Amino acid sequence: MNSVIAAASKLLSLRLVHLHIGRPIVLRRYTTDTPDLEQPEPPTKRQPVQLPIPIKLDDQDIEEKHIRGWGNGGQKLNKTSSCVQLLHRPTGTMITCQDTRYLQQNRKIALKRLKDKLDLLTNGSSSKTGKKIAKLQARKHKQRQRAKKKYHSATTASLDPADTSTD
């Protein structure tokens, strides 16, 4: 017991351990000035995190068209050109937006969607949309595994070993 107290006091003096409500919490600090204590191995090198490339839209790269609307909304929607169609020339990506009755709101929504689409194309899984997609895929995979575990175990338990024999 005395050796434990001596080791704890030595660690406290080296500021490697803090006492918190009666139990020690070891901090991850790597020092070389204490050869009598075992040094933990330094962390392994991780792959560098790729930062997403910011998307900048130039007005010269975007071709904007205003076309007539369609669908629900009555005669007014079908007669006015409130639908916005954006074409990003360098990538050939086209976005069409007819969410509202108003041209300015549709233009803002279409620009936002175009930016998100270009972000997904350039940054892939590190983009905002890519992260959402990966999160949804992980959730669906987890649900499938849970259902498989639940129903697979129920079907195997209901089978009688005498019934599975083939004569």
C-alpha positions as CSV (number, residue, x, y, z in Angstrom):
1,M,0.0,0.0,0.0
2,N,2.8,2.3,0.8
3,S,4.4,1.7,-2.6
4,V,1.1,2.7,-4.3
5,I,1.0,6.0,-2.2
6,A,4.6,6.7,-3.0
7,A,4.0,6.1,-6.8
8,A,0.9,8.3,-6.7
9,S,2.7,11.1,-4.9
10,K,5.6,10.9,-7.4
11,L,3.1,11.1,-10.3
12,L,1.4,14.0,-8.6
13,S,4.7,15.8,-8.3
14,L,5.4,15.3,-12.0
15,R,1.9,16.5,-12.8
16,L,1.0,13.4,-14.7
17,V,-1.9,12.5,-12.5
18,H,-4.7,14.6,-10.9
19,L,-6.7,13.4,-8.0
20,H,-10.4,13.8,-8.6
21,I,-12.8,12.7,-5.8
22,G,-10.5,10.0,-4.6
23,R,-9.5,8.3,-7.8
24,P,-6.5,9.3,-10.0
25,I,-7.0,10.5,-13.6
26,V,-4.0,10.0,-15.8
27,L,-3.2,12.8,-18.1
28,R,-1.6,12.0,-21.5
29,R,1.7,13.8,-21.1
30,Y,4.9,12.5,-22.6
31,T,8.1,13.5,-20.8
32,T,11.7,12.2,-21.0
33,D,13.0,13.6,-17.7
34,T,11.7,10.6,-15.6
35,P,13.6,7.4,-16.7
36,D,12.4,5.4,-13.7
37,L,8.7,5.6,-14.8
38,E,7.5,3.7,-17.8
39,Q,6.8,6.0,-20.6
40,P,3.8,5.3,-22.8
41,E,4.4,5.0,-26.5
42,P,3.8,8.1,-28.5
43,P,0.6,8.1,-30.6
44,T,0.9,6.7,-34.0
45,K,0.8,9.0,-37.0
46,R,-2.6,9.4,-38.4
47,Q,-3.5,10.3,-41.9
48,P,-3.7,14.0,-42.4
49,V,-7.3,15.4,-42.3
50,Q,-8.3,16.8,-45.7
51,L,-9.9,20.1,-45.3
52,P,-12.8,20.8,-47.6
53,I,-12.0,23.1,-50.5
54,P,-14.2,26.2,-50.2
55,I,-16.6,26.7,-53.2
56,K,-16.6,30.1,-54.9
57,L,-19.1,30.9,-57.6
58,D,-18.2,33.5,-60.2
59,D,-21.0,35.2,-62.1
60,Q,-19.2,34.5,-65.4
61,D,-19.3,30.7,-64.8
62,I,-23.1,30.6,-64.2
63,E,-25.7,30.8,-66.9
64,E,-29.1,31.8,-65.6
65,K,-32.4,31.2,-67.3
66,H,-35.9,32.1,-66.2
67,I,-38.5,29.6,-67.6
68,R,-42.2,29.2,-67.1
69,G,-43.4,27.2,-64.2
70,W,-45.4,24.0,-64.2
71,G,-47.5,21.8,-61.9
72,N,-49.6,22.9,-59.0
73,G,-50.2,26.5,-58.3
74,G,-52.8,27.6,-60.8
75,Q,-52.8,29.7,-63.9
76,K,-50.6,32.4,-62.4
77,L,-47.7,30.0,-61.9
78,N,-48.0,28.6,-65.4
79,K,-48.1,32.1,-67.0
80,T,-45.1,33.7,-65.2
81,S,-41.4,32.9,-65.6
82,S,-40.6,32.4,-61.9
83,C,-38.7,29.1,-62.3
84,V,-34.9,29.5,-62.2
85,Q,-32.5,27.3,-64.1
86,L,-28.8,27.6,-63.3
87,L,-26.0,26.0,-65.4
88,H,-22.5,25.9,-64.1
89,R,-20.4,26.0,-67.3
90,P,-17.1,24.5,-66.1
91,T,-18.8,21.4,-64.7
92,G,-22.0,21.2,-66.7
93,T,-24.1,21.0,-63.6
94,M,-27.7,22.2,-64.0
95,I,-30.0,23.1,-61.2
96,T,-33.7,24.0,-61.6
97,C,-35.7,25.5,-58.8
98,Q,-39.5,26.2,-58.7
99,D,-40.1,26.0,-54.9
100,T,-41.9,29.3,-54.5
101,R,-43.9,31.7,-56.6
102,Y,-41.2,34.4,-56.4
103,L,-38.2,34.7,-58.8
104,Q,-35.8,36.1,-56.2
105,Q,-36.4,33.4,-53.7
106,N,-36.1,30.7,-56.3
107,R,-32.8,32.3,-57.4
108,K,-31.4,32.2,-53.8
109,I,-32.5,28.6,-53.3
110,A,-31.0,27.5,-56.7
111,L,-27.7,29.2,-55.9
112,K,-27.6,27.4,-52.6
113,R,-28.4,24.1,-54.2
114,L,-25.7,24.7,-56.9
115,K,-23.1,25.5,-54.2
116,D,-24.0,22.3,-52.3
117,K,-23.9,20.2,-55.5
118,L,-20.5,21.6,-56.4
119,D,-19.2,21.1,-52.8
120,L,-20.3,17.4,-53.1
121,L,-18.6,17.0,-56.5
122,T,-15.3,18.6,-55.4
123,N,-15.0,17.5,-51.7
124,G,-16.8,14.2,-51.8
125,S,-17.4,12.6,-48.4
126,S,-15.8,15.5,-46.5
127,S,-18.5,18.0,-47.8
128,K,-21.5,18.9,-45.8
129,T,-23.9,16.9,-48.0
130,G,-21.5,14.0,-48.1
131,K,-21.4,13.9,-44.3
132,K,-25.2,13.9,-44.2
133,I,-25.3,11.0,-46.7
134,A,-22.7,9.0,-44.7
135,K,-24.6,9.5,-41.5
136,L,-27.9,8.4,-43.1
137,Q,-26.2,5.3,-44.6
138,A,-24.7,4.4,-41.3
139,R,-28.1,4.7,-39.6
140,K,-29.8,2.5,-42.2
141,H,-27.0,0.0,-41.9
142,K,-27.4,-0.1,-38.2
143,Q,-31.2,-0.6,-38.5
144,R,-30.7,-3.4,-41.0
145,Q,-28.3,-5.1,-38.7
146,R,-30.6,-4.8,-35.8
147,A,-33.6,-6.1,-37.8
148,K,-31.5,-9.0,-39.2
149,K,-30.4,-9.9,-35.7
150,K,-33.9,-9.7,-34.3
151,Y,-35.7,-11.6,-37.0
152,H,-32.9,-14.1,-37.9
153,S,-32.7,-15.2,-34.3
154,A,-36.5,-15.6,-34.2
155,T,-36.6,-17.7,-37.3
156,T,-33.8,-20.0,-36.3
157,A,-35.3,-20.5,-32.8
158,S,-38.7,-21.4,-34.3
159,L,-37.2,-24.1,-36.5
160,D,-37.1,-27.6,-35.0
161,P,-34.0,-29.6,-35.7
162,A,-36.1,-32.7,-36.4
163,D,-37.9,-30.8,-39.2
164,T,-34.7,-29.8,-41.0
165,S,-33.6,-33.3,-41.7
166,T,-34.1,-34.5,-45.3
167,D,-35.1,-38.1,-45.9
